[in-house]
Amino acid sequence: MALDNTMSLGEQAQEILRIAQENGVEQNFFFVTTFKRYQVQIIILSDLETTIKAEGTMTTKEYVKGRKNVYTHPAISEYNKTATSANNTVLTLIKIITTLRTGDEDDPNGDGDALLDFLKGRRKK
């Protein structure tokens, strides 16, 4: 099963956990907490994206005397911050996976790393 648009985010998360289990990292405290944090970040990004689509990219702020100023919607800034944080979380997850995975580092069968292959969209069927 490849990482692609035909899989929901939940299905992709389950596949990552399944492969993590095969590689012996699914019970690692750092993997579990970091993966959960990443899942929350994805939900936050989805919610912010929905807000931006519904309310638009610009918003008006009215001051005491009735003057109005137009601003970029605050959800855009929060989306960008959360996206940066989520990207850093992914980097942390990859470091955890590559550091803690079990198995032969020399890969005598030429199978590669299933979890990293899946994350790169190259999962073999």
C-alpha positions as CSV (number, residue, x, y, z in Angstrom):
1,M,0.0,0.0,0.0
2,A,1.5,3.3,-1.1
3,L,1.2,6.7,0.5
4,D,-1.0,8.4,-1.9
5,N,-4.2,10.4,-2.3
6,T,-6.4,7.3,-2.3
7,M,-5.7,6.7,1.4
8,S,-7.4,8.9,4.1
9,L,-5.2,10.5,6.6
10,G,-6.5,8.0,9.2
11,E,-5.6,5.1,6.9
12,Q,-2.1,6.6,6.4
13,A,-1.6,7.0,10.1
14,Q,-2.6,3.4,10.7
15,E,-0.2,2.2,8.0
16,I,2.6,4.2,9.6
17,L,1.8,2.7,13.0
18,R,1.7,-0.8,11.4
19,I,5.1,-0.4,9.8
20,A,6.5,1.3,12.9
21,Q,5.5,-1.9,14.8
22,E,7.3,-4.0,12.3
23,N,10.4,-1.9,12.8
24,G,10.1,-2.0,16.6
25,V,9.6,1.7,17.3
26,E,5.8,1.9,17.9
27,Q,6.2,1.5,21.7
28,N,9.0,4.0,22.0
29,F,7.8,6.9,24.2
30,F,9.3,9.5,21.9
31,F,7.8,8.0,18.8
32,V,4.4,7.7,20.3
33,T,4.2,11.2,21.8
34,T,5.7,12.8,18.7
35,F,3.4,10.9,16.4
36,K,0.4,11.9,18.5
37,R,1.6,15.5,18.4
38,Y,1.8,15.4,14.7
39,Q,-1.7,14.0,14.4
40,V,-3.0,16.9,16.5
41,Q,-1.1,19.4,14.3
42,I,-2.7,17.9,11.2
43,I,-6.2,18.4,12.8
44,I,-5.4,22.0,13.7
45,L,-4.2,22.7,10.2
46,S,-7.3,21.2,8.7
47,D,-9.5,23.3,11.0
48,L,-7.5,26.5,10.2
49,E,-7.8,25.7,6.5
50,T,-11.6,25.3,6.8
51,T,-11.8,28.7,8.7
52,I,-9.7,30.5,6.0
53,K,-11.8,29.0,3.2
54,A,-15.1,30.0,5.0
55,E,-14.1,33.4,6.1
56,G,-11.6,34.5,3.5
57,T,-8.0,35.6,3.7
58,M,-8.8,39.2,4.8
59,T,-10.7,40.5,7.8
60,T,-11.8,43.9,9.0
61,K,-11.1,45.3,12.4
62,E,-13.2,48.2,13.6
63,Y,-11.8,50.7,16.1
64,V,-13.6,52.7,18.7
65,K,-14.5,55.7,16.5
66,G,-15.8,53.4,13.8
67,R,-12.7,53.4,11.7
68,K,-12.1,50.1,9.9
69,N,-8.8,48.6,8.9
70,V,-8.4,45.5,6.7
71,Y,-5.9,42.8,7.9
72,T,-4.8,39.4,6.8
73,H,-7.0,36.9,8.6
74,P,-5.2,35.8,11.8
75,A,-5.8,32.1,10.9
76,I,-3.3,32.5,8.1
77,S,-0.5,33.3,10.5
78,E,-1.5,30.5,12.8
79,Y,-1.7,28.1,9.9
80,N,1.8,29.1,8.8
81,K,3.2,28.6,12.4
82,T,1.4,25.3,12.8
83,A,2.7,24.1,9.4
84,T,6.2,25.0,10.3
85,S,5.8,23.2,13.6
86,A,4.3,20.1,11.9
87,N,7.2,20.0,9.4
88,N,9.7,20.1,12.3
89,T,7.7,17.3,14.0
90,V,8.0,15.1,10.9
91,L,11.7,15.7,10.9
92,T,11.8,14.6,14.5
93,L,9.8,11.5,13.7
94,I,12.1,10.5,10.9
95,K,15.1,10.9,13.2
96,I,13.4,8.7,15.9
97,I,12.6,6.1,13.3
98,T,16.0,6.0,11.7
99,T,17.7,6.0,15.1
100,L,15.6,3.4,16.9
101,R,14.4,0.9,14.2
102,T,15.3,-2.7,14.6
103,G,16.8,-4.8,11.9
104,D,20.0,-5.2,9.9
105,E,21.3,-1.8,8.9
106,D,23.2,-3.4,6.0
107,D,19.8,-4.6,4.5
108,P,21.1,-7.9,3.0
109,N,17.8,-8.6,1.3
110,G,17.7,-5.2,-0.4
111,D,14.3,-4.6,1.0
112,G,15.0,-1.0,2.3
113,D,13.3,0.5,5.2
114,A,9.6,-0.1,4.9
115,L,8.5,2.8,7.1
116,L,10.7,5.3,5.4
117,D,9.7,3.9,2.0
118,F,6.1,4.3,2.9
119,L,6.6,7.9,4.1
120,K,8.4,8.6,0.8
121,G,5.5,7.1,-1.1
122,R,7.5,4.1,-2.2
123,R,5.8,1.3,-0.3
124,K,6.1,-2.1,-2.0
125,K,2.9,-4.2,-2.2
